[in-house]
Amino acid sequence: MPFSIRLTKEEQQLAGSYAALHAISIGEAFKRALFERIEDEFDLSAADEAYNEYLQSGKQSAPIENLWKELDL
């Protein structure tokens, strides 16, 4: 699906420089940035949900040394 965005001259130069540095088109640079951002936000949301479930479970964390002892490390 093609689309267009308006950029200032400075934004165009920055995007062009970034794309050239990575040997990709400006379109590919924007596509990668968009999906990376979506993935990061999804990961953050999943981590927040998991942490809230952990807090609600009432379980408590233990020192890493306990795990090392369990594993004979």
CHARMM-style PDB file with segment names, atoms N, HN, CA, C and O in Angstrom:
ATOM      1  N   MET     1       0.844  -1.168   0.000  1.00  0.00      PROA
ATOM      2  CA  MET     1       0.000   0.000   0.000  1.00  0.00      PROA
ATOM      3  C   MET     1       0.893   1.236   0.000  1.00  0.00      PROA
ATOM      4  O   MET     1       1.564   1.503   0.997  1.00  0.00      PROA
ATOM      5  N   PRO     2       0.917   1.966  -1.053  1.00  0.00      PROA
ATOM      6  CA  PRO     2       1.731   3.175  -1.096  1.00  0.00      PROA
ATOM      7  C   PRO     2       1.114   4.298  -0.264  1.00  0.00      PROA
ATOM      8  O   PRO     2      -0.106   4.391  -0.127  1.00  0.00      PROA
ATOM      9  N   PHE     3       1.971   5.138   0.282  1.00  0.00      PROA
ATOM     10  HN  PHE     3       2.962   5.062   0.171  1.00  0.00      PROA
ATOM     11  CA  PHE     3       1.503   6.314   1.003  1.00  0.00      PROA
ATOM     12  C   PHE     3       2.578   7.383   0.913  1.00  0.00      PROA
ATOM     13  O   PHE     3       3.706   7.116   0.499  1.00  0.00      PROA
ATOM     14  N   SER     4       2.212   8.598   1.307  1.00  0.00      PROA
ATOM     15  HN  SER     4       1.296   8.814   1.644  1.00  0.00      PROA
ATOM     16  CA  SER     4       3.194   9.679   1.273  1.00  0.00      PROA
ATOM     17  C   SER     4       3.114  10.463   2.575  1.00  0.00      PROA
ATOM     18  O   SER     4       2.073  10.513   3.230  1.00  0.00      PROA
ATOM     19  N   ILE     5       4.240  11.075   2.934  1.00  0.00      PROA
ATOM     20  HN  ILE     5       5.086  11.034   2.402  1.00  0.00      PROA
ATOM     21  CA  ILE     5       4.300  11.928   4.116  1.00  0.00      PROA
ATOM     22  C   ILE     5       5.049  13.193   3.744  1.00  0.00      PROA
ATOM     23  O   ILE     5       5.876  13.200   2.831  1.00  0.00      PROA
ATOM     24  N   ARG     6       4.755  14.234   4.446  1.00  0.00      PROA
ATOM     25  HN  ARG     6       4.083  14.228   5.187  1.00  0.00      PROA
ATOM     26  CA  ARG     6       5.443  15.507   4.207  1.00  0.00      PROA
ATOM     27  C   ARG     6       6.574  15.648   5.230  1.00  0.00      PROA
ATOM     28  O   ARG     6       6.382  15.448   6.429  1.00  0.00      PROA
ATOM     29  N   LEU     7       7.748  15.996   4.722  1.00  0.00      PROA
ATOM     30  HN  LEU     7       7.904  16.159   3.748  1.00  0.00      PROA
ATOM     31  CA  LEU     7       8.915  16.196   5.573  1.00  0.00      PROA
ATOM     32  C   LEU     7       9.495  17.568   5.305  1.00  0.00      PROA
ATOM     33  O   LEU     7       9.417  18.090   4.193  1.00  0.00      PROA
ATOM     34  N   THR     8      10.081  18.146   6.346  1.00  0.00      PROA
ATOM     35  HN  THR     8      10.145  17.722   7.249  1.00  0.00      PROA
ATOM     36  CA  THR     8      10.821  19.387   6.146  1.00  0.00      PROA
ATOM     37  C   THR     8      12.116  19.047   5.421  1.00  0.00      PROA
ATOM     38  O   THR     8      12.469  17.874   5.299  1.00  0.00      PROA
ATOM     39  N   LYS     9      12.806  20.038   4.952  1.00  0.00      PROA
ATOM     40  HN  LYS     9      12.519  20.991   5.052  1.00  0.00      PROA
ATOM     41  CA  LYS     9      14.106  19.814   4.289  1.00  0.00      PROA
ATOM     42  C   LYS     9      15.065  19.098   5.235  1.00  0.00      PROA
ATOM     43  O   LYS     9      15.774  18.173   4.838  1.00  0.00      PROA
ATOM     44  N   GLU    10      15.076  19.541   6.494  1.00  0.00      PROA
ATOM     45  HN  GLU    10      14.500  20.292   6.816  1.00  0.00      PROA
ATOM     46  CA  GLU    10      15.972  18.930   7.470  1.00  0.00      PROA
ATOM     47  C   GLU    10      15.619  17.456   7.705  1.00  0.00      PROA
ATOM     48  O   GLU    10      16.503  16.605   7.801  1.00  0.00      PROA
ATOM     49  N   GLU    11      14.321  17.172   7.796  1.00  0.00      PROA
ATOM     50  HN  GLU    11      13.603  17.864   7.718  1.00  0.00      PROA
ATOM     51  CA  GLU    11      13.889  15.793   7.977  1.00  0.00      PROA
ATOM     52  C   GLU    11      14.248  14.948   6.760  1.00  0.00      PROA
ATOM     53  O   GLU    11      14.661  13.798   6.904  1.00  0.00      PROA
ATOM     54  N   GLN    12      14.095  15.504   5.576  1.00  0.00      PROA
ATOM     55  HN  GLN    12      13.759  16.439   5.459  1.00  0.00      PROA
ATOM     56  CA  GLN    12      14.458  14.793   4.345  1.00  0.00      PROA
ATOM     57  C   GLN    12      15.949  14.477   4.334  1.00  0.00      PROA
ATOM     58  O   GLN    12      16.360  13.372   3.979  1.00  0.00      PROA
ATOM     59  N   GLN    13      16.749  15.460   4.726  1.00  0.00      PROA
ATOM     60  HN  GLN    13      16.416  16.357   5.014  1.00  0.00      PROA
ATOM     61  CA  GLN    13      18.198  15.245   4.742  1.00  0.00      PROA
ATOM     62  C   GLN    13      18.576  14.166   5.761  1.00  0.00      PROA
ATOM     63  O   GLN    13      19.402  13.299   5.478  1.00  0.00      PROA
ATOM     64  N   LEU    14      17.976  14.228   6.925  1.00  0.00      PROA
ATOM     65  HN  LEU    14      17.305  14.933   7.155  1.00  0.00      PROA
ATOM     66  CA  LEU    14      18.271  13.242   7.964  1.00  0.00      PROA
ATOM     67  C   LEU    14      17.855  11.847   7.519  1.00  0.00      PROA
ATOM     68  O   LEU    14      18.622  10.895   7.659  1.00  0.00      PROA
ATOM     69  N   ALA    15      16.649  11.722   6.985  1.00  0.00      PROA
ATOM     70  HN  ALA    15      16.026  12.496   6.871  1.00  0.00      PROA
ATOM     71  CA  ALA    15      16.163  10.422   6.514  1.00  0.00      PROA
ATOM     72  C   ALA    15      17.036   9.908   5.372  1.00  0.00      PROA
ATOM     73  O   ALA    15      17.373   8.725   5.327  1.00  0.00      PROA
ATOM     74  N   GLY    16      17.397  10.792   4.457  1.00  0.00      PROA
ATOM     75  HN  GLY    16      17.123  11.754   4.493  1.00  0.00      PROA
ATOM     76  CA  GLY    16      18.246  10.402   3.336  1.00  0.00      PROA
ATOM     77  C   GLY    16      19.618   9.936   3.793  1.00  0.00      PROA
ATOM     78  O   GLY    16      20.147   8.949   3.283  1.00  0.00      PROA
ATOM     79  N   SER    17      20.193  10.645   4.755  1.00  0.00      PROA
ATOM     80  HN  SER    17      19.763  11.447   5.170  1.00  0.00      PROA
ATOM     81  CA  SER    17      21.503  10.270   5.287  1.00  0.00      PROA
ATOM     82  C   SER    17      21.439   8.908   5.982  1.00  0.00      PROA
ATOM     83  O   SER    17      22.326   8.071   5.812  1.00  0.00      PROA
ATOM     84  N   TYR    18      20.387   8.701   6.760  1.00  0.00      PROA
ATOM     85  HN  TYR    18      19.666   9.381   6.898  1.00  0.00      PROA
ATOM     86  CA  TYR    18      20.217   7.426   7.455  1.00  0.00      PROA
ATOM     87  C   TYR    18      20.081   6.284   6.449  1.00  0.00      PROA
ATOM     88  O   TYR    18      20.726   5.244   6.587  1.00  0.00      PROA
ATOM     89  N   ALA    19      19.245   6.483   5.448  1.00  0.00      PROA
ATOM     90  HN  ALA    19      18.721   7.328   5.336  1.00  0.00      PROA
ATOM     91  CA  ALA    19      19.019   5.447   4.439  1.00  0.00      PROA
ATOM     92  C   ALA    19      20.319   5.134   3.690  1.00  0.00      PROA
ATOM     93  O   ALA    19      20.644   3.970   3.457  1.00  0.00      PROA
ATOM     94  N   ALA    20      21.048   6.171   3.321  1.00  0.00      PROA
ATOM     95  HN  ALA    20      20.784   7.117   3.511  1.00  0.00      PROA
ATOM     96  CA  ALA    20      22.304   5.968   2.603  1.00  0.00      PROA
ATOM     97  C   ALA    20      23.319   5.220   3.469  1.00  0.00      PROA
ATOM     98  O   ALA    20      24.040   4.349   2.982  1.00  0.00      PROA
ATOM     99  N   LEU    21      23.365   5.566   4.745  1.00  0.00      PROA
ATOM    100  HN  LEU    21      22.779   6.273   5.140  1.00  0.00      PROA
ATOM    101  CA  LEU    21      24.294   4.916   5.670  1.00  0.00      PROA
ATOM    102  C   LEU    21      24.036   3.416   5.742  1.00  0.00      PROA
ATOM    103  O   LEU    21      24.970   2.625   5.875  1.00  0.00      PROA
ATOM    104  N   HSD    22      22.767   3.030   5.654  1.00  0.00      PROA
ATOM    105  HN  HSD    22      22.009   3.673   5.546  1.00  0.00      PROA
ATOM    106  CA  HSD    22      22.399   1.620   5.753  1.00  0.00      PROA
ATOM    107  C   HSD    22      22.141   0.985   4.385  1.00  0.00      PROA
ATOM    108  O   HSD    22      21.696  -0.160   4.306  1.00  0.00      PROA
ATOM    109  N   ALA    23      22.416   1.717   3.325  1.00  0.00      PROA
ATOM    110  HN  ALA    23      22.778   2.647   3.390  1.00  0.00      PROA
ATOM    111  CA  ALA    23      22.266   1.224   1.952  1.00  0.00      PROA
ATOM    112  C   ALA    23      20.849   0.705   1.677  1.00  0.00      PROA
ATOM    113  O   ALA    23      20.661  -0.367   1.100  1.00  0.00      PROA
ATOM    114  N   ILE    24      19.868   1.492   2.103  1.00  0.00      PROA
ATOM    115  HN  ILE    24      20.021   2.362   2.572  1.00  0.00      PROA
ATOM    116  CA  ILE    24      18.471   1.154   1.859  1.00  0.00      PROA
ATOM    117  C   ILE    24      17.755   2.391   1.341  1.00  0.00      PROA
ATOM    118  O   ILE    24      18.269   3.506   1.430  1.00  0.00      PROA
ATOM    119  N   SER    25      16.578   2.182   0.808  1.00  0.00      PROA
ATOM    120  HN  SER    25      16.161   1.276   0.736  1.00  0.00      PROA
ATOM    121  CA  SER    25      15.790   3.320   0.332  1.00  0.00      PROA
ATOM    122  C   SER    25      15.185   4.057   1.534  1.00  0.00      PROA
ATOM    123  O   SER    25      15.104   3.515   2.637  1.00  0.00      PROA
ATOM    124  N   ILE    26      14.769   5.283   1.298  1.00  0.00      PROA
ATOM    125  HN  ILE    26      14.835   5.723   0.403  1.00  0.00      PROA
ATOM    126  CA  ILE    26      14.110   6.042   2.364  1.00  0.00      PROA
ATOM    127  C   ILE    26      12.818   5.331   2.767  1.00  0.00      PROA
ATOM    128  O   ILE    26      12.485   5.260   3.950  1.00  0.00      PROA
ATOM    129  N   GLY    27      12.101   4.811   1.784  1.00  0.00      PROA
ATOM    130  HN  GLY    27      12.372   4.868   0.824  1.00  0.00      PROA
ATOM    131  CA  GLY    27      10.875   4.072   2.095  1.00  0.00      PROA
ATOM    132  C   GLY    27      11.134   2.883   2.992  1.00  0.00      PROA
ATOM    133  O   GLY    27      10.387   2.639   3.939  1.00  0.00      PROA
ATOM    134  N   GLU    28      12.196   2.137   2.698  1.00  0.00      PROA
ATOM    135  HN  GLU    28      12.803   2.336   1.928  1.00  0.00      PROA
ATOM    136  CA  GLU    28      12.554   0.985   3.525  1.00  0.00      PROA
ATOM    137  C   GLU    28      12.963   1.431   4.923  1.00  0.00      PROA
ATOM    138  O   GLU    28      12.648   0.758   5.904  1.00  0.00      PROA
ATOM    139  N   ALA    29      13.660   2.558   5.024  1.00  0.00      PROA
ATOM    140  HN  ALA    29      13.916   3.105   4.227  1.00  0.00      PROA
ATOM    141  CA  ALA    29      14.073   3.073   6.331  1.00  0.00      PROA
ATOM    142  C   ALA    29      12.849   3.397   7.185  1.00  0.00      PROA
ATOM    143  O   ALA    29      12.802   3.055   8.366  1.00  0.00      PROA
ATOM    144  N   PHE    30      11.860   4.056   6.583  1.00  0.00      PROA
ATOM    145  HN  PHE    30      11.897   4.333   5.623  1.00  0.00      PROA
ATOM    146  CA  PHE    30      10.642   4.378   7.326  1.00  0.00      PROA
ATOM    147  C   PHE    30       9.871   3.116   7.692  1.00  0.00      PROA
ATOM    148  O   PHE    30       9.336   3.014   8.796  1.00  0.00      PROA
ATOM    149  N   LYS    31       9.811   2.168   6.787  1.00  0.00      PROA
ATOM    150  HN  LYS    31      10.245   2.251   5.890  1.00  0.00      PROA
ATOM    151  CA  LYS    31       9.102   0.916   7.042  1.00  0.00      PROA
ATOM    152  C   LYS    31       9.745   0.180   8.216  1.00  0.00      PROA
ATOM    153  O   LYS    31       9.043  -0.284   9.114  1.00  0.00      PROA
ATOM    154  N   ARG    32      11.063   0.071   8.213  1.00  0.00      PROA
ATOM    155  HN  ARG    32      11.633   0.448   7.483  1.00  0.00      PROA
ATOM    156  CA  ARG    32      11.768  -0.604   9.309  1.00  0.00      PROA
ATOM    157  C   ARG    32      11.533   0.117  10.630  1.00  0.00      PROA
ATOM    158  O   ARG    32      11.270  -0.513  11.654  1.00  0.00      PROA
ATOM    159  N   ALA    33      11.631   1.456  10.598  1.00  0.00      PROA
ATOM    160  HN  ALA    33      11.845   1.969   9.767  1.00  0.00      PROA
ATOM    161  CA  ALA    33      11.444   2.234  11.825  1.00  0.00      PROA
ATOM    162  C   ALA    33      10.033   2.058  12.378  1.00  0.00      PROA
ATOM    163  O   ALA    33       9.848   1.917  13.586  1.00  0.00      PROA
ATOM    164  N   LEU    34       9.050   2.066  11.499  1.00  0.00      PROA
ATOM    165  HN  LEU    34       9.200   2.180  10.517  1.00  0.00      PROA
ATOM    166  CA  LEU    34       7.669   1.903  11.931  1.00  0.00      PROA
ATOM    167  C   LEU    34       7.460   0.553  12.596  1.00  0.00      PROA
ATOM    168  O   LEU    34       6.907   0.482  13.694  1.00  0.00      PROA
ATOM    169  N   PHE    35       7.896  -0.518  11.944  1.00  0.00      PROA
ATOM    170  HN  PHE    35       8.345  -0.460  11.053  1.00  0.00      PROA
ATOM    171  CA  PHE    35       7.659  -1.843  12.502  1.00  0.00      PROA
ATOM    172  C   PHE    35       8.511  -2.120  13.728  1.00  0.00      PROA
ATOM    173  O   PHE    35       8.098  -2.882  14.603  1.00  0.00      PROA
ATOM    174  N   GLU    36       9.684  -1.523  13.811  1.00  0.00      PROA
ATOM    175  HN  GLU    36      10.020  -0.904  13.100  1.00  0.00      PROA
ATOM    176  CA  GLU    36      10.497  -1.659  15.012  1.00  0.00      PROA
ATOM    177  C   GLU    36       9.794  -0.989  16.189  1.00  0.00      PROA
ATOM    178  O   GLU    36       9.770  -1.526  17.296  1.00  0.00      PROA
ATOM    179  N   ARG    37       9.227   0.181  15.939  1.00  0.00      PROA
ATOM    180  HN  ARG    37       9.246   0.617  15.039  1.00  0.00      PROA
ATOM    181  CA  ARG    37       8.498   0.894  17.000  1.00  0.00      PROA
ATOM    182  C   ARG    37       7.277   0.101  17.450  1.00  0.00      PROA
ATOM    183  O   ARG    37       7.014  -0.006  18.648  1.00  0.00      PROA
ATOM    184  N   ILE    38       6.535  -0.451  16.501  1.00  0.00      PROA
ATOM    185  HN  ILE    38       6.750  -0.364  15.529  1.00  0.00      PROA
ATOM    186  CA  ILE    38       5.364  -1.264  16.834  1.00  0.00      PROA
ATOM    187  C   ILE    38       5.790  -2.462  17.679  1.00  0.00      PROA
ATOM    188  O   ILE    38       5.153  -2.769  18.686  1.00  0.00      PROA
ATOM    189  N   GLU    39       6.855  -3.134  17.278  1.00  0.00      PROA
ATOM    190  HN  GLU    39       7.373  -2.884  16.460  1.00  0.00      PROA
ATOM    191  CA  GLU    39       7.346  -4.295  18.014  1.00  0.00      PROA
ATOM    192  C   GLU    39       7.791  -3.904  19.421  1.00  0.00      PROA
ATOM    193  O   GLU    39       7.491  -4.614  20.381  1.00  0.00      PROA
ATOM    194  N   ASP    40       8.501  -2.786  19.555  1.00  0.00      PROA
ATOM    195  HN  ASP    40       8.745  -2.209  18.775  1.00  0.00      PROA
ATOM    196  CA  ASP    40       8.956  -2.327  20.870  1.00  0.00      PROA
ATOM    197  C   ASP    40       7.770  -2.050  21.794  1.00  0.00      PROA
ATOM    198  O   ASP    40       7.785  -2.435  22.963  1.00  0.00      PROA
ATOM    199  N   GLU    41       6.744  -1.382  21.265  1.00  0.00      PROA
ATOM    200  HN  GLU    41       6.731  -1.070  20.316  1.00  0.00      PROA
ATOM    201  CA  GLU    41       5.577  -1.078  22.094  1.00  0.00      PROA
ATOM    202  C   GLU    41       4.818  -2.355  22.465  1.00  0.00      PROA
ATOM    203  O   GLU    41       4.316  -2.471  23.583  1.00  0.00      PROA
ATOM    204  N   PHE    42       4.732  -3.299  21.551  1.00  0.00      PROA
ATOM    205  HN  PHE    42       5.140  -3.204  20.643  1.00  0.00      PROA
ATOM    206  CA  PHE    42       4.091  -4.579  21.855  1.00  0.00      PROA
ATOM    207  C   PHE    42       4.858  -5.298  22.960  1.00  0.00      PROA
ATOM    208  O   PHE    42       4.255  -5.804  23.907  1.00  0.00      PROA
ATOM    209  N   ASP    43       6.194  -5.346  22.842  1.00  0.00      PROA
ATOM    210  HN  ASP    43       6.684  -4.935  22.073  1.00  0.00      PROA
ATOM    211  CA  ASP    43       7.028  -6.001  23.852  1.00  0.00      PROA
ATOM    212  C   ASP    43       6.864  -5.335  25.217  1.00  0.00      PROA
ATOM    213  O   ASP    43       6.774  -6.019  26.236  1.00  0.00      PROA
ATOM    214  N   LEU    44       6.826  -4.013  25.240  1.00  0.00      PROA
ATOM    215  HN  LEU    44       6.900  -3.457  24.412  1.00  0.00      PROA
ATOM    216  CA  LEU    44       6.658  -3.279  26.490  1.00  0.00      PROA
ATOM    217  C   LEU    44       5.303  -3.587  27.121  1.00  0.00      PROA
ATOM    218  O   LEU    44       5.200  -3.772  28.333  1.00  0.00      PROA
ATOM    219  N   SER    45       4.280  -3.638  26.298  1.00  0.00      PROA
ATOM    220  HN  SER    45       4.364  -3.487  25.313  1.00  0.00      PROA
ATOM    221  CA  SER    45       2.948  -3.962  26.797  1.00  0.00      PROA
ATOM    222  C   SER    45       2.910  -5.376  27.374  1.00  0.00      PROA
ATOM    223  O   SER    45       2.327  -5.596  28.436  1.00  0.00      PROA
ATOM    224  N   ALA    46       3.517  -6.320  26.692  1.00  0.00      PROA
ATOM    225  HN  ALA    46       3.990  -6.142  25.829  1.00  0.00      PROA
ATOM    226  CA  ALA    46       3.559  -7.707  27.175  1.00  0.00      PROA
ATOM    227  C   ALA    46       4.346  -7.799  28.482  1.00  0.00      PROA
ATOM    228  O   ALA    46       3.957  -8.533  29.390  1.00  0.00      PROA
ATOM    229  N   ALA    47       5.442  -7.065  28.579  1.00  0.00      PROA
ATOM    230  HN  ALA    47       5.759  -6.469  27.842  1.00  0.00      PROA
ATOM    231  CA  ALA    47       6.246  -7.077  29.801  1.00  0.00      PROA
ATOM    232  C   ALA    47       5.468  -6.471  30.965  1.00  0.00      PROA
ATOM    233  O   ALA    47       5.503  -7.002  32.075  1.00  0.00      PROA
ATOM    234  N   ASP    48       4.772  -5.371  30.724  1.00  0.00      PROA
ATOM    235  HN  ASP    48       4.743  -4.939  29.822  1.00  0.00      PROA
ATOM    236  CA  ASP    48       3.954  -4.756  31.773  1.00  0.00      PROA
ATOM    237  C   ASP    48       2.871  -5.715  32.255  1.00  0.00      PROA
ATOM    238  O   ASP    48       2.627  -5.837  33.455  1.00  0.00      PROA
ATOM    239  N   GLU    49       2.235  -6.384  31.325  1.00  0.00      PROA
ATOM    240  HN  GLU    49       2.433  -6.285  30.350  1.00  0.00      PROA
ATOM    241  CA  GLU    49       1.183  -7.338  31.674  1.00  0.00      PROA
ATOM    242  C   GLU    49       1.750  -8.490  32.506  1.00  0.00      PROA
ATOM    243  O   GLU    49       1.157  -8.886  33.510  1.00  0.00      PROA
ATOM    244  N   ALA    50       2.882  -9.018  32.092  1.00  0.00      PROA
ATOM    245  HN  ALA    50       3.364  -8.697  31.277  1.00  0.00      PROA
ATOM    246  CA  ALA    50       3.511 -10.115  32.828  1.00  0.00      PROA
ATOM    247  C   ALA    50       3.929  -9.666  34.227  1.00  0.00      PROA
ATOM    248  O   ALA    50       3.767 -10.413  35.191  1.00  0.00      PROA
ATOM    249  N   TYR    51       4.459  -8.465  34.340  1.00  0.00      PROA
ATOM    250  HN  TYR    51       4.590  -7.858  33.556  1.00  0.00      PROA
ATOM    251  CA  TYR    51       4.886  -7.956  35.640  1.00  0.00      PROA
ATOM    252  C   TYR    51       3.679  -7.762  36.558  1.00  0.00      PROA
ATOM    253  O   TYR    51       3.745  -8.089  37.743  1.00  0.00      PROA
ATOM    254  N   ASN    52       2.590  -7.238  36.024  1.00  0.00      PROA
ATOM    255  HN  ASN    52       2.537  -6.973  35.062  1.00  0.00      PROA
ATOM    256  CA  ASN    52       1.386  -7.061  36.831  1.00  0.00      PROA
ATOM    257  C   ASN    52       0.827  -8.404  37.293  1.00  0.00      PROA
ATOM    258  O   ASN    52       0.358  -8.525  38.424  1.00  0.00      PROA
ATOM    259  N   GLU    53       0.874  -9.405  36.429  1.00  0.00      PROA
ATOM    260  HN  GLU    53       1.255  -9.307  35.510  1.00  0.00      PROA
ATOM    261  CA  GLU    53       0.438 -10.750  36.824  1.00  0.00      PROA
ATOM    262  C   GLU    53       1.325 -11.291  37.942  1.00  0.00      PROA
ATOM    263  O   GLU    53       0.837 -11.920  38.881  1.00  0.00      PROA
ATOM    264  N   TYR    54       2.625 -11.045  37.836  1.00  0.00      PROA
ATOM    265  HN  TYR    54       3.021 -10.534  37.073  1.00  0.00      PROA
ATOM    266  CA  TYR    54       3.572 -11.479  38.871  1.00  0.00      PROA
ATOM    267  C   TYR    54       3.236 -10.804  40.204  1.00  0.00      PROA
ATOM    268  O   TYR    54       3.196 -11.466  41.242  1.00  0.00      PROA
ATOM    269  N   LEU    55       2.995  -9.491  40.178  1.00  0.00      PROA
ATOM    270  HN  LEU    55       3.028  -8.954  39.336  1.00  0.00      PROA
ATOM    271  CA  LEU    55       2.671  -8.769  41.408  1.00  0.00      PROA
ATOM    272  C   LEU    55       1.377  -9.279  42.020  1.00  0.00      PROA
ATOM    273  O   LEU    55       1.282  -9.432  43.237  1.00  0.00      PROA
ATOM    274  N   GLN    56       0.381  -9.543  41.186  1.00  0.00      PROA
ATOM    275  HN  GLN    56       0.458  -9.419  40.197  1.00  0.00      PROA
ATOM    276  CA  GLN    56      -0.916 -10.009  41.683  1.00  0.00      PROA
ATOM    277  C   GLN    56      -0.857 -11.443  42.206  1.00  0.00      PROA
ATOM    278  O   GLN    56      -1.700 -11.845  43.008  1.00  0.00      PROA
ATOM    279  N   SER    57       0.122 -12.208  41.763  1.00  0.00      PROA
ATOM    280  HN  SER    57       0.807 -11.882  41.112  1.00  0.00      PROA
ATOM    281  CA  SER    57       0.235 -13.601  42.198  1.00  0.00      PROA
ATOM    282  C   SER    57       0.716 -13.708  43.643  1.00  0.00      PROA
ATOM    283  O   SER    57       0.525 -14.735  44.294  1.00  0.00      PROA
ATOM    284  N   GLY    58       1.341 -12.638  44.139  1.00  0.00      PROA
ATOM    285  HN  GLY    58       1.496 -11.804  43.610  1.00  0.00      PROA
ATOM    286  CA  GLY    58       1.853 -12.661  45.502  1.00  0.00      PROA
ATOM    287  C   GLY    58       3.195 -13.342  45.650  1.00  0.00      PROA
ATOM    288  O   GLY    58       3.737 -13.406  46.754  1.00  0.00      PROA
ATOM    289  N   LYS    59       3.739 -13.849  44.565  1.00  0.00      PROA
ATOM    290  HN  LYS    59       3.299 -13.796  43.669  1.00  0.00      PROA
ATOM    291  CA  LYS    59       5.050 -14.503  44.628  1.00  0.00      PROA
ATOM    292  C   LYS    59       6.122 -13.459  44.899  1.00  0.00      PROA
ATOM    293  O   LYS    59       5.954 -12.282  44.579  1.00  0.00      PROA
ATOM    294  N   GLN    60       7.203 -13.893  45.479  1.00  0.00      PROA
ATOM    295  HN  GLN    60       7.340 -14.849  45.739  1.00  0.00      PROA
ATOM    296  CA  GLN    60       8.306 -12.988  45.761  1.00  0.00      PROA
ATOM    297  C   GLN    60       9.548 -13.469  45.033  1.00  0.00      PROA
ATOM    298  O   GLN    60       9.758 -14.668  44.852  1.00  0.00      PROA
ATOM    299  N   SER    61      10.351 -12.527  44.627  1.00  0.00      PROA
ATOM    300  HN  SER    61      10.180 -11.553  44.775  1.00  0.00      PROA
ATOM    301  CA  SER    61      11.595 -12.885  43.950  1.00  0.00      PROA
ATOM    302  C   SER    61      12.611 -13.367  44.978  1.00  0.00      PROA
ATOM    303  O   SER    61      12.469 -13.135  46.179  1.00  0.00      PROA
ATOM    304  N   ALA    62      13.619 -14.030  44.485  1.00  0.00      PROA
ATOM    305  HN  ALA    62      13.735 -14.219  43.509  1.00  0.00      PROA
ATOM    306  CA  ALA    62      14.688 -14.535  45.341  1.00  0.00      PROA
ATOM    307  C   ALA    62      16.018 -14.051  44.786  1.00  0.00      PROA
ATOM    308  O   ALA    62      16.125 -13.767  43.593  1.00  0.00      PROA
ATOM    309  N   PRO    63      17.013 -13.957  45.621  1.00  0.00      PROA
ATOM    310  CA  PRO    63      18.332 -13.538  45.141  1.00  0.00      PROA
ATOM    311  C   PRO    63      18.869 -14.489  44.068  1.00  0.00      PROA
ATOM    312  O   PRO    63      18.615 -15.692  44.116  1.00  0.00      PROA
ATOM    313  N   ILE    64      19.599 -13.953  43.120  1.00  0.00      PROA
ATOM    314  HN  ILE    64      19.805 -12.975  43.081  1.00  0.00      PROA
ATOM    315  CA  ILE    64      20.156 -14.762  42.036  1.00  0.00      PROA
ATOM    316  C   ILE    64      21.093 -15.836  42.571  1.00  0.00      PROA
ATOM    317  O   ILE    64      21.253 -16.893  41.959  1.00  0.00      PROA
ATOM    318  N   GLU    65      21.706 -15.564  43.706  1.00  0.00      PROA
ATOM    319  HN  GLU    65      21.576 -14.706  44.203  1.00  0.00      PROA
ATOM    320  CA  GLU    65      22.609 -16.544  44.309  1.00  0.00      PROA
ATOM    321  C   GLU    65      21.889 -17.861  44.605  1.00  0.00      PROA
ATOM    322  O   GLU    65      22.489 -18.933  44.520  1.00  0.00      PROA
ATOM    323  N   ASN    66      20.608 -17.780  44.951  1.00  0.00      PROA
ATOM    324  HN  ASN    66      20.121 -16.910  45.020  1.00  0.00      PROA
ATOM    325  CA  ASN    66      19.828 -19.007  45.195  1.00  0.00      PROA
ATOM    326  C   ASN    66      19.742 -19.868  43.928  1.00  0.00      PROA
ATOM    327  O   ASN    66      19.872 -21.090  43.989  1.00  0.00      PROA
ATOM    328  N   LEU    67      19.525 -19.229  42.806  1.00  0.00      PROA
ATOM    329  HN  LEU    67      19.419 -18.236  42.756  1.00  0.00      PROA
ATOM    330  CA  LEU    67      19.474 -19.960  41.531  1.00  0.00      PROA
ATOM    331  C   LEU    67      20.830 -20.567  41.218  1.00  0.00      PROA
ATOM    332  O   LEU    67      20.921 -21.717  40.790  1.00  0.00      PROA
ATOM    333  N   TRP    68      21.884 -19.791  41.432  1.00  0.00      PROA
ATOM    334  HN  TRP    68      21.811 -18.856  41.780  1.00  0.00      PROA
ATOM    335  CA  TRP    68      23.224 -20.316  41.161  1.00  0.00      PROA
ATOM    336  C   TRP    68      23.502 -21.552  42.008  1.00  0.00      PROA
ATOM    337  O   TRP    68      24.077 -22.526  41.522  1.00  0.00      PROA
ATOM    338  N   LYS    69      23.095 -21.512  43.275  1.00  0.00      PROA
ATOM    339  HN  LYS    69      22.628 -20.720  43.670  1.00  0.00      PROA
ATOM    340  CA  LYS    69      23.307 -22.678  44.160  1.00  0.00      PROA
ATOM    341  C   LYS    69      22.507 -23.873  43.639  1.00  0.00      PROA
ATOM    342  O   LYS    69      23.010 -24.997  43.607  1.00  0.00      PROA
ATOM    343  N   GLU    70      21.247 -23.624  43.226  1.00  0.00      PROA
ATOM    344  HN  GLU    70      20.839 -22.711  43.252  1.00  0.00      PROA
ATOM    345  CA  GLU    70      20.417 -24.699  42.682  1.00  0.00      PROA
ATOM    346  C   GLU    70      21.071 -25.361  41.473  1.00  0.00      PROA
ATOM    347  O   GLU    70      20.975 -26.574  41.288  1.00  0.00      PROA
ATOM    348  N   LEU    71      21.734 -24.549  40.656  1.00  0.00      PROA
ATOM    349  HN  LEU    71      21.812 -23.564  40.807  1.00  0.00      PROA
ATOM    350  CA  LEU    71      22.340 -25.037  39.426  1.00  0.00      PROA
ATOM    351  C   LEU    71      23.810 -25.428  39.601  1.00  0.00      PROA
ATOM    352  O   LEU    71      24.479 -25.781  38.629  1.00  0.00      PROA
ATOM    353  N   ASP    72      24.307 -25.366  40.824  1.00  0.00      PROA
ATOM    354  HN  ASP    72      23.764 -25.080  41.613  1.00  0.00      PROA
ATOM    355  CA  ASP    72      25.715 -25.659  41.117  1.00  0.00      PROA
ATOM    356  C   ASP    72      26.659 -24.799  40.269  1.00  0.00      PROA
ATOM    357  O   ASP    72      27.615 -25.301  39.679  1.00  0.00      PROA
ATOM    358  N   LEU    73      26.373 -23.516  40.224  1.00  0.00      PROA
ATOM    359  HN  LEU    73      25.596 -23.108  40.703  1.00  0.00      PROA
ATOM    360  CA  LEU    73      27.237 -22.586  39.475  1.00  0.00      PROA
ATOM    361  C   LEU    73      28.072 -21.753  40.414  1.00  0.00      PROA
ATOM    362  OT1 LEU    73      28.856 -20.917  39.967  1.00  0.00      PROA
TER     363      LEU     73
END
